[in-house]
Every structure is written in C-alpha cells, then in structure tokens.
Amino acid sequence: MRVIVVGAGIIGLSTAWYLRRVGADVTIIDPAPALGASHAAAGMIAPAAEVVWGQTPLYPLMRASAEMYPEFAAEVASAAAVDLGSTDTETLVCAGDRADLQALRELREAQSRSGFATELVAGSAARRVEPALSPAVAGAVHIPGDHSIDPRRVCAALLSVLTAGSGALLIHQRVVGLLRDGDRTMGVELSDGRRLDADQVILCAGTANNEIVGAPQLPIREVWGDVLRLRATAETTPLLTRTIRGLVNGRSVYLVPRPDGEIVLGASSREDGLSGTPAGAIHRLLADGQRVVPGILDAEISDITTRARPGSPDDLPMIGRVDSGCVVSTGYFRHGILLAPFGGRLGAELTLGAVSDWPPDGALESVSPHRFTTEHTNTHSNRTAAHSMRRIS
C-alpha cells in the first residue's frame, strides 16, 4: 500500500515507523522535518504528572502510551544505533508555598483516583534527595514511575532509520491541497506544483492541517509555548537528578535534566497568536523556575525555542478516518511526545484498516475527529475501522 504521511514531527514520524514495519510504501512530506513543536518539547514520559482536572478520558491513553514507550524507544534506538537520551528519572512535583501545597494535595487526590501511584512528602524530604530545591518548597508529590526522553534525538533517529536505504521517501515541501475523486482523497498537491497519488493519506501536520485545501476543517487551536535549555556550571553539574515540576502561585513550571547536564525549562502556554518569543514569558519562566530551583540563575541559556502546539477543544487528540482515503492524527496539545507510540500505532492501523482490540475501552470514540460535530454517528466513528482483523505488533 502506498501511503503519504503529511507532517514529520514525532507523530508523523512514529506513524511512518509503524507503517514501515508492516511493509507499507511510505512518503513523508514536510518542509522542515522535526522542527515544529517536537523540537521544543522536553520529553517527559509522565502520565501521572500530566493528570489535570476534567480530562478523565485522556488518562487511559497516557497510561497505555507510557506502557508502550520502553519497547518503542528500544527498537528505535537499536535500529538507529543511537542513544535517545532516555532516563528513568522520577518526578517531584513541588509546591512553591503553602497555598500551592493545598492545590498540590487536591491534584494528588485526582492522581490517586485515576490509579496512579504517588506519595506526598515534606519539603525537607524532597530536599534530601534533590539538594538544589529551594528552602521555600513547602512539600512535593513523589512520582516514582516517570521517565523522560530527548525528543530531538528521537525524531532524528526516526528520520535516519525511515529514510535509510530503500526506506521511506522524504520530500521537503509543503502540502497545499488534497487531490480528490468525489468524496475520496487520492493524493496531495505540493507547494512546487507536483501532484502525488497514494492509496491512503494521513494528515499529521499539527496546526497546519487546516491550511491544506480540501482537508477537513478541524477545531485546532494554536497553543504557543516557550522553552529554555540551560547549561549548569561545571561546579554544579548535575544540578538535578530528577524531573522537577513546580506549582508557583498556581502556575506550572518544569525542569527536566538530561544525561549530558542540560536542563530543559518550560513551558509557557499562550494563545495570543504571537509566534515570536515574548520577553515576559521568558522572565516568568526564569522567575518561577528559580522559586523552585534557585541555582538555575547561575546557568547559561543555551537555547530558547518558541513553537505552537496543536490543541483541540477538550485537549484530547483527534485521530480517525475522515474519508475512505484519508485519516487525520492531530490535536495532541502538550502530550505529543508522551502519546507518540499510541498515536503512531493507532494512526497507522486506521490508515491500513487494521485496528485491533489493543486500545483502551472507549479510546476510539474519545479521539474521534467527529466528536465535535452535530452529526457524530456510528458511520463517522472510528468504529467503522475497528472490524479489521489485521494487527500491527
């Protein structure tokens, strides 16, 4: 089967990975592969820490994808013969003061109700394992099952493996339109005027999906995020050994240490349409970060990245078939890295008509791109693709 994957962020690349594993003939199209939201991401594989109020349908997806990650990462690392920057670091979610601690207690209750193992510890106990934490930290939630990975390395490894030898074709162009025959997508038109036919097209272009003529107009919103990469001084390296998330005056901040000593500090969350990097956003990140880990102010800023993440109205991804020749996989918001194995495999199986019974109960309905329409019927549901017997393992 000839498949065109539109978009080469971590979702498009992981989808192409699963497609190639079953022998599909894959063409990947992106004007700037791996340089979108995935380039900015910190890479926390932390389903428990991502629990927020009102997003219950998201939890089974995050848990399932986290369980898929070790095998996914090991196979990609082995195929590319590279280190993906994977670490088994735990997470400490720290309260900046006593008011934040009360909110943290309530959040931990939500995590526990969702079946995640966490432990509330005193600020002094948190500082014993992470001495760089501020004396003002009033308490922390310890999450032992979390880990992290470097998304830039993952995307580079996937690109290398997918395009090696007689693998996938990578085209550095923008898709401007879908080619259609009646109600069926038959291929794509590129910005240079070329037209490419395919048996199936899967749209993984993030916030750019709605710019493609003929593509379904989905309720995607741009959620801009600013992320800093810091390098601690030689005397203080490693500054941290665990992922630190902070709650400071109700605002979230995170610090993710890399094995090479880099620390990723993020992330702002803006819907102001500003594609540049606001000075105020960087100031708030540094101010909130230093409230939790004062030593970051002695670090060197090695990189500042601003990217738009594709969000949906309910912050769940949109993964499903939109016509007999086209599937969409977008709207992952801040969960694109965590959900890459889940979204990649599900998108590939939907494209091939091969969905099995591995997704959690209700997952296909919860991510259906038709859930926001007034005509959300079984005809439009992903369940129409769930009867196939073939499975990607």
PEFEN-V223388 format. One record per residue. RES is the residue in one letter. PHI is phi in radians with two decimals (999 if undefined). NEAR is the number of other ideal C-beta (glycine too) atoms within 8 Angstrom. D_CENTER is the distance of its C-alpha to the mean C-alpha in Angstrom with 2 decimals. Layout:
res=RES phi=PHI near=NEAR d_center=D_CENTER
res=RES phi=PHI near=NEAR d_center=D_CENTER
This chain:
res=M phi=999 near=7 d_center=27.26
res=R phi=-1.62 near=10 d_center=26.18
res=V phi=-2.18 near=16 d_center=22.60
res=I phi=-1.79 near=15 d_center=21.11
res=V phi=-1.82 near=16 d_center=17.36
res=V phi=-1.66 near=14 d_center=16.77
res=G phi=1.99 near=14 d_center=13.90
res=A phi=-2.16 near=13 d_center=12.95
res=G phi=-1.47 near=15 d_center=9.42
res=I phi=-1.15 near=15 d_center=7.40
res=I phi=-1.25 near=18 d_center=7.64
res=G phi=-1.09 near=17 d_center=11.27
res=L phi=-1.23 near=17 d_center=12.08
res=S phi=-1.21 near=15 d_center=11.11
res=T phi=-1.11 near=17 d_center=13.02
res=A phi=-1.07 near=14 d_center=15.80
res=W phi=-1.02 near=13 d_center=15.92
res=Y phi=-1.20 near=14 d_center=16.73
res=L phi=-1.12 near=14 d_center=19.07
res=R phi=-1.16 near=12 d_center=20.93
res=R phi=-1.09 near=7 d_center=21.46
res=V phi=-1.84 near=10 d_center=23.72
res=G phi=1.54 near=5 d_center=25.45
res=A phi=-1.17 near=12 d_center=24.16
res=D phi=-1.52 near=7 d_center=25.23
res=V phi=-1.92 near=14 d_center=22.04
res=T phi=-2.07 near=14 d_center=21.98
res=I phi=-1.87 near=17 d_center=18.84
res=I phi=-2.20 near=16 d_center=19.38
res=D phi=-2.87 near=14 d_center=17.74
res=P phi=-1.21 near=6 d_center=19.86
res=A phi=-2.50 near=7 d_center=17.65
res=P phi=-0.98 near=11 d_center=15.50
res=A phi=1.11 near=14 d_center=12.42
res=L phi=-1.97 near=5 d_center=13.54
res=G phi=-1.59 near=11 d_center=11.37
res=A phi=-1.05 near=13 d_center=8.37
res=S phi=-1.09 near=13 d_center=7.08
res=H phi=-1.20 near=12 d_center=10.57
res=A phi=-1.56 near=11 d_center=10.37
res=A phi=-1.11 near=11 d_center=7.48
res=A phi=-1.46 near=12 d_center=9.31
res=G phi=1.59 near=13 d_center=7.66
res=M phi=-1.38 near=14 d_center=8.87
res=I phi=-1.74 near=12 d_center=9.19
res=A phi=-2.47 near=14 d_center=11.06
res=P phi=-1.09 near=13 d_center=11.45
res=A phi=-1.14 near=14 d_center=14.81
res=A phi=-1.21 near=12 d_center=13.97
res=E phi=-1.54 near=12 d_center=11.45
res=V phi=-1.13 near=12 d_center=14.46
res=V phi=-2.33 near=7 d_center=15.92
res=W phi=-1.14 near=5 d_center=18.98
res=G phi=1.47 near=4 d_center=19.13
res=Q phi=-2.15 near=11 d_center=15.91
res=T phi=-0.95 near=6 d_center=17.63
res=P phi=-1.10 near=10 d_center=16.48
res=L phi=-1.37 near=12 d_center=12.83
res=Y phi=-1.07 near=12 d_center=14.07
res=P phi=-1.09 near=11 d_center=15.26
res=L phi=-1.17 near=16 d_center=12.05
res=M phi=-1.13 near=13 d_center=10.24
res=R phi=-1.14 near=11 d_center=13.48
res=A phi=-1.10 near=12 d_center=13.88
res=S phi=-1.20 near=15 d_center=10.66
res=A phi=-1.08 near=12 d_center=11.52
res=E phi=-1.22 near=7 d_center=14.95
res=M phi=-1.39 near=11 d_center=14.02
res=Y phi=-1.09 near=12 d_center=12.32
res=P phi=-0.99 near=7 d_center=15.71
res=E phi=-1.19 near=7 d_center=17.23
res=F phi=-1.02 near=12 d_center=14.44
res=A phi=-1.14 near=12 d_center=14.25
res=A phi=-1.12 near=8 d_center=18.05
res=E phi=-1.20 near=8 d_center=18.75
res=V phi=-1.15 near=14 d_center=16.73
res=A phi=-1.08 near=13 d_center=18.35
res=S phi=-1.18 near=7 d_center=21.68
res=A phi=-1.15 near=8 d_center=21.62
res=A phi=-1.59 near=10 d_center=20.86
res=A phi=0.97 near=5 d_center=23.02
res=V phi=-2.39 near=9 d_center=20.81
res=D phi=-1.57 near=6 d_center=19.36
res=L phi=-1.60 near=12 d_center=15.55
res=G phi=1.20 near=12 d_center=16.05
res=S phi=-1.36 near=11 d_center=15.25
res=T phi=-2.36 near=10 d_center=16.98
res=D phi=-1.72 near=5 d_center=18.08
res=T phi=-1.12 near=11 d_center=18.26
res=E phi=-1.36 near=11 d_center=18.78
res=T phi=-2.12 near=15 d_center=17.72
res=L phi=-2.02 near=16 d_center=20.34
res=V phi=-1.71 near=13 d_center=19.65
res=C phi=-1.84 near=15 d_center=22.68
res=A phi=-1.63 near=16 d_center=24.83
res=G phi=-1.18 near=14 d_center=26.28
res=D phi=-2.68 near=9 d_center=29.49
res=R phi=-1.23 near=7 d_center=31.21
res=A phi=-1.16 near=7 d_center=30.01
res=D phi=-1.15 near=14 d_center=26.37
res=L phi=-1.12 near=11 d_center=27.43
res=Q phi=-1.13 near=8 d_center=28.54
res=A phi=-1.12 near=11 d_center=25.21
res=L phi=-1.17 near=15 d_center=23.61
res=R phi=-1.06 near=9 d_center=26.15
res=E phi=-1.14 near=8 d_center=25.31
res=L phi=-1.15 near=13 d_center=21.56
res=R phi=-1.10 near=11 d_center=22.53
res=E phi=-1.07 near=8 d_center=24.69
res=A phi=-1.14 near=11 d_center=21.84
res=Q phi=-1.11 near=13 d_center=19.90
res=S phi=-1.15 near=9 d_center=23.13
res=R phi=-1.08 near=6 d_center=23.81
res=S phi=-1.52 near=10 d_center=20.51
res=G phi=1.56 near=6 d_center=21.70
res=F phi=-1.62 near=11 d_center=19.79
res=A phi=-1.48 near=7 d_center=22.09
res=T phi=-2.44 near=11 d_center=22.46
res=E phi=-2.49 near=7 d_center=25.49
res=L phi=-1.49 near=10 d_center=26.82
res=V phi=-2.19 near=9 d_center=28.63
res=A phi=-1.23 near=6 d_center=30.91
res=G phi=-1.03 near=14 d_center=30.10
res=S phi=-1.13 near=6 d_center=32.73
res=A phi=-1.18 near=9 d_center=31.16
res=A phi=-1.11 near=16 d_center=27.77
res=R phi=-1.23 near=11 d_center=29.70
res=R phi=-1.13 near=7 d_center=31.51
res=V phi=-1.63 near=8 d_center=28.42
res=E phi=-2.32 near=12 d_center=26.83
res=P phi=-1.05 near=5 d_center=29.92
res=A phi=-1.34 near=9 d_center=28.09
res=L phi=-1.14 near=15 d_center=27.15
res=S phi=-1.19 near=9 d_center=29.30
res=P phi=-1.06 near=6 d_center=32.46
res=A phi=-1.36 near=8 d_center=31.43
res=V phi=-1.03 near=14 d_center=28.51
res=A phi=-1.55 near=10 d_center=29.99
res=G phi=2.94 near=13 d_center=28.03
res=A phi=-2.69 near=15 d_center=24.74
res=V phi=-1.79 near=14 d_center=22.80
res=H phi=-1.61 near=12 d_center=22.43
res=I phi=-2.09 near=16 d_center=19.58
res=P phi=-1.34 near=7 d_center=20.65
res=G phi=-1.58 near=9 d_center=18.11
res=D phi=-1.42 near=14 d_center=15.03
res=H phi=-2.65 near=11 d_center=14.08
res=S phi=-2.51 near=15 d_center=11.91
res=I phi=-2.59 near=15 d_center=11.35
res=D phi=-1.64 near=11 d_center=11.64
res=P phi=-1.05 near=13 d_center=8.96
res=R phi=-1.13 near=9 d_center=12.01
res=R phi=-1.21 near=12 d_center=14.07
res=V phi=-1.08 near=16 d_center=11.89
res=C phi=-1.12 near=16 d_center=11.77
res=A phi=-1.10 near=10 d_center=15.44
res=A phi=-1.15 near=14 d_center=16.39
res=L phi=-1.09 near=15 d_center=15.06
res=L phi=-1.05 near=13 d_center=16.90
res=S phi=-1.11 near=10 d_center=19.91
res=V phi=-1.19 near=12 d_center=20.20
res=L phi=-1.15 near=15 d_center=19.62
res=T phi=-1.73 near=10 d_center=22.18
res=A phi=-1.25 near=6 d_center=24.69
res=G phi=1.00 near=3 d_center=28.12
res=S phi=-1.72 near=2 d_center=28.35
res=G phi=-1.39 near=9 d_center=24.65
res=A phi=-1.19 near=11 d_center=22.49
res=L phi=-1.56 near=7 d_center=23.77
res=L phi=-1.92 near=13 d_center=21.63
res=I phi=-2.03 near=9 d_center=22.96
res=H phi=-1.53 near=7 d_center=22.27
res=Q phi=-2.47 near=10 d_center=23.06
res=R phi=-1.76 near=8 d_center=21.79
res=V phi=-1.43 near=13 d_center=22.16
res=V phi=-1.81 near=9 d_center=24.47
res=G phi=-2.86 near=9 d_center=25.50
res=L phi=-1.73 near=14 d_center=25.62
res=L phi=-1.56 near=12 d_center=28.88
res=R phi=-2.30 near=9 d_center=30.29
res=D phi=-2.17 near=5 d_center=33.32
res=G phi=1.20 near=4 d_center=34.06
res=D phi=-1.65 near=5 d_center=31.11
res=R phi=-1.95 near=10 d_center=29.35
res=T phi=-1.32 near=12 d_center=26.95
res=M phi=-2.05 near=9 d_center=28.62
res=G phi=2.85 near=12 d_center=26.67
res=V phi=-2.40 near=15 d_center=25.50
res=E phi=-1.93 near=13 d_center=27.33
res=L phi=-1.70 near=14 d_center=26.26
res=S phi=-1.14 near=8 d_center=27.01
res=D phi=-1.58 near=5 d_center=29.83
res=G phi=1.66 near=6 d_center=31.51
res=R phi=-1.18 near=7 d_center=30.80
res=R phi=-2.14 near=9 d_center=30.25
res=L phi=-2.08 near=11 d_center=28.52
res=D phi=-1.53 near=7 d_center=29.20
res=A phi=-2.76 near=13 d_center=27.02
res=D phi=-1.29 near=6 d_center=27.32
res=Q phi=-2.52 near=13 d_center=23.80
res=V phi=-2.19 near=14 d_center=21.18
res=I phi=-2.11 near=18 d_center=17.49
res=L phi=-1.66 near=14 d_center=15.82
res=C phi=-2.17 near=14 d_center=12.22
res=A phi=-1.65 near=13 d_center=13.12
res=G phi=1.03 near=15 d_center=10.91
res=T phi=-1.20 near=10 d_center=13.42
res=A phi=-1.49 near=9 d_center=16.09
res=N phi=-0.98 near=14 d_center=16.54
res=N phi=-1.30 near=9 d_center=19.33
res=E phi=-1.47 near=5 d_center=21.13
res=I phi=-1.52 near=15 d_center=22.04
res=V phi=-1.10 near=7 d_center=25.56
res=G phi=1.62 near=8 d_center=25.95
res=A phi=-1.37 near=11 d_center=22.34
res=P phi=-1.09 near=6 d_center=21.91
res=Q phi=-1.49 near=4 d_center=21.54
res=L phi=-1.66 near=13 d_center=18.63
res=P phi=-1.36 near=6 d_center=18.16
res=I phi=-1.65 near=14 d_center=15.19
res=R phi=-2.08 near=9 d_center=15.35
res=E phi=-1.50 near=11 d_center=14.32
res=V phi=-1.95 near=13 d_center=12.99
res=W phi=-1.38 near=16 d_center=13.83
res=G phi=-2.36 near=16 d_center=12.81
res=D phi=-1.98 near=16 d_center=15.05
res=V phi=-2.32 near=15 d_center=14.36
res=L phi=-1.92 near=14 d_center=17.29
res=R phi=-2.02 near=13 d_center=17.90
res=L phi=-2.00 near=13 d_center=21.14
res=R phi=-2.24 near=9 d_center=23.72
res=A phi=-1.20 near=13 d_center=26.08
res=T phi=-1.17 near=8 d_center=29.74
res=A phi=-1.03 near=4 d_center=31.20
res=E phi=-1.21 near=4 d_center=33.17
res=T phi=-1.87 near=11 d_center=30.21
res=T phi=-1.48 near=8 d_center=27.78
res=P phi=-1.44 near=8 d_center=25.98
res=L phi=-1.24 near=12 d_center=25.64
res=L phi=-2.33 near=12 d_center=23.15
res=T phi=-2.08 near=7 d_center=22.51
res=R phi=-2.24 near=11 d_center=19.93
res=T phi=-1.22 near=17 d_center=16.79
res=I phi=-1.97 near=14 d_center=18.37
res=R phi=-1.91 near=13 d_center=17.09
res=G phi=-2.14 near=16 d_center=19.77
res=L phi=-2.05 near=13 d_center=21.10
res=V phi=-2.17 near=11 d_center=23.57
res=N phi=0.93 near=8 d_center=25.68
res=G phi=1.46 near=6 d_center=23.03
res=R phi=-1.65 near=8 d_center=20.32
res=S phi=-1.63 near=6 d_center=17.26
res=V phi=-2.54 near=13 d_center=16.81
res=Y phi=-2.40 near=14 d_center=15.30
res=L phi=-2.33 near=16 d_center=16.66
res=V phi=-2.00 near=11 d_center=15.08
res=P phi=-1.39 near=15 d_center=17.87
res=R phi=-1.77 near=11 d_center=17.67
res=P phi=-1.02 near=6 d_center=20.45
res=D phi=-1.53 near=5 d_center=22.08
res=G phi=1.71 near=10 d_center=22.60
res=E phi=-1.21 near=10 d_center=19.99
res=I phi=-2.20 near=16 d_center=18.44
res=V phi=-1.69 near=14 d_center=15.31
res=L phi=-1.97 near=14 d_center=16.23
res=G phi=-2.81 near=13 d_center=14.17
res=A phi=-2.35 near=11 d_center=13.36
res=S phi=-1.25 near=11 d_center=15.39
res=S phi=-2.47 near=8 d_center=14.50
res=R phi=-2.22 near=11 d_center=16.91
res=E phi=-2.19 near=8 d_center=17.92
res=D phi=-1.66 near=5 d_center=21.00
res=G phi=1.32 near=6 d_center=20.32
res=L phi=-1.46 near=7 d_center=21.13
res=S phi=-1.43 near=6 d_center=19.39
res=G phi=-1.39 near=5 d_center=21.25
res=T phi=-1.79 near=8 d_center=20.75
res=P phi=-1.25 near=10 d_center=22.94
res=A phi=-1.06 near=6 d_center=25.14
res=G phi=-1.10 near=6 d_center=24.94
res=A phi=-1.16 near=11 d_center=21.19
res=I phi=-1.18 near=12 d_center=21.71
res=H phi=-1.05 near=8 d_center=24.77
res=R phi=-1.14 near=10 d_center=23.10
res=L phi=-1.06 near=15 d_center=20.33
res=L phi=-1.16 near=12 d_center=23.12
res=A phi=-1.15 near=8 d_center=25.41
res=D phi=-1.21 near=14 d_center=23.07
res=G phi=-1.11 near=13 d_center=21.95
res=Q phi=-1.26 near=11 d_center=25.61
res=R phi=-1.12 near=11 d_center=26.57
res=V phi=-1.68 near=15 d_center=24.65
res=V phi=-2.28 near=13 d_center=25.17
res=P phi=-1.01 near=8 d_center=28.13
res=G phi=-1.14 near=10 d_center=28.15
res=I phi=-1.16 near=15 d_center=25.26
res=L phi=-1.23 near=7 d_center=27.88
res=D phi=-1.60 near=7 d_center=29.64
res=A phi=-1.49 near=13 d_center=26.69
res=E phi=-1.59 near=6 d_center=26.36
res=I phi=-1.43 near=8 d_center=23.60
res=S phi=-1.72 near=7 d_center=22.54
res=D phi=-2.86 near=6 d_center=19.79
res=I phi=-2.22 near=10 d_center=18.63
res=T phi=-2.23 near=10 d_center=15.73
res=T phi=-2.18 near=11 d_center=15.20
res=R phi=-2.49 near=11 d_center=12.69
res=A phi=-1.70 near=12 d_center=12.08
res=R phi=-1.72 near=15 d_center=8.93
res=P phi=-1.44 near=16 d_center=9.95
res=G phi=-1.91 near=10 d_center=11.00
res=S phi=-1.83 near=15 d_center=13.38
res=P phi=-1.04 near=6 d_center=16.52
res=D phi=-1.91 near=6 d_center=15.50
res=D phi=1.16 near=9 d_center=11.76
res=L phi=-1.71 near=12 d_center=11.24
res=P phi=-1.17 near=14 d_center=9.97
res=M phi=-2.00 near=14 d_center=13.03
res=I phi=-2.29 near=14 d_center=13.78
res=G phi=3.02 near=15 d_center=17.47
res=R phi=-1.47 near=10 d_center=20.59
res=V phi=-1.94 near=8 d_center=22.21
res=D phi=-2.73 near=8 d_center=25.29
res=S phi=-1.19 near=7 d_center=26.84
res=G phi=-2.13 near=10 d_center=25.41
res=C phi=-2.53 near=15 d_center=21.98
res=V phi=-2.16 near=14 d_center=18.65
res=V phi=-2.02 near=15 d_center=15.69
res=S phi=-2.60 near=15 d_center=11.97
res=T phi=-2.70 near=15 d_center=10.25
res=G phi=1.36 near=11 d_center=9.70
res=Y phi=-1.37 near=12 d_center=6.19
res=F phi=0.94 near=12 d_center=7.01
res=R phi=-1.56 near=10 d_center=5.54
res=H phi=-1.85 near=12 d_center=3.68
res=G phi=-1.07 near=16 d_center=1.43
res=I phi=-1.19 near=15 d_center=2.79
res=L phi=-1.02 near=13 d_center=4.95
res=L phi=-1.59 near=14 d_center=5.59
res=A phi=-1.01 near=14 d_center=6.19
res=P phi=-1.10 near=11 d_center=9.80
res=F phi=-1.10 near=12 d_center=10.44
res=G phi=-1.16 near=17 d_center=9.43
res=G phi=-1.12 near=15 d_center=10.99
res=R phi=-1.20 near=12 d_center=14.04
res=L phi=-1.12 near=14 d_center=14.59
res=G phi=-1.07 near=16 d_center=14.39
res=A phi=-1.13 near=16 d_center=16.72
res=E phi=-1.20 near=16 d_center=19.05
res=L phi=-1.10 near=16 d_center=19.38
res=T phi=-1.09 near=13 d_center=20.21
res=L phi=-1.53 near=15 d_center=22.81
res=G phi=1.20 near=9 d_center=24.10
res=A phi=-2.29 near=13 d_center=23.46
res=V phi=-1.21 near=12 d_center=21.53
res=S phi=-1.84 near=10 d_center=23.01
res=D phi=-1.72 near=3 d_center=23.12
res=W phi=-1.32 near=4 d_center=20.27
res=P phi=-1.13 near=9 d_center=17.77
res=P phi=-1.00 near=8 d_center=18.60
res=D phi=-0.96 near=4 d_center=21.42
res=G phi=1.43 near=8 d_center=20.62
res=A phi=-1.13 near=12 d_center=17.08
res=L phi=-1.09 near=13 d_center=18.23
res=E phi=-1.24 near=10 d_center=19.91
res=S phi=-1.20 near=11 d_center=17.22
res=V phi=-1.84 near=14 d_center=14.78
res=S phi=-1.01 near=14 d_center=17.74
res=P phi=-1.21 near=12 d_center=17.64
res=H phi=-1.60 near=10 d_center=21.29
res=R phi=-1.21 near=8 d_center=20.94
res=F phi=-1.68 near=9 d_center=21.56
res=T phi=-1.64 near=7 d_center=24.73
res=T phi=-1.40 near=3 d_center=28.20
res=E phi=-1.99 near=6 d_center=28.84
res=H phi=-1.48 near=10 d_center=26.22
res=T phi=-2.02 near=6 d_center=28.39
res=N phi=-1.08 near=6 d_center=28.17
res=T phi=-1.11 near=5 d_center=28.88
res=H phi=-1.61 near=10 d_center=25.58
res=S phi=-1.35 near=13 d_center=23.56
res=N phi=-1.07 near=14 d_center=21.45
res=R phi=-1.09 near=8 d_center=24.30
res=T phi=-1.15 near=10 d_center=26.33
res=A phi=-1.69 near=12 d_center=24.28
res=A phi=-1.53 near=8 d_center=24.36
res=H phi=-1.59 near=5 d_center=27.95
res=S phi=-1.18 near=11 d_center=27.46
res=M phi=-1.63 near=6 d_center=28.53
res=R phi=-1.36 near=8 d_center=26.64
res=R phi=-2.34 near=8 d_center=23.71
res=I phi=-1.65 near=12 d_center=21.23
res=S phi=-1.96 near=2 d_center=21.41
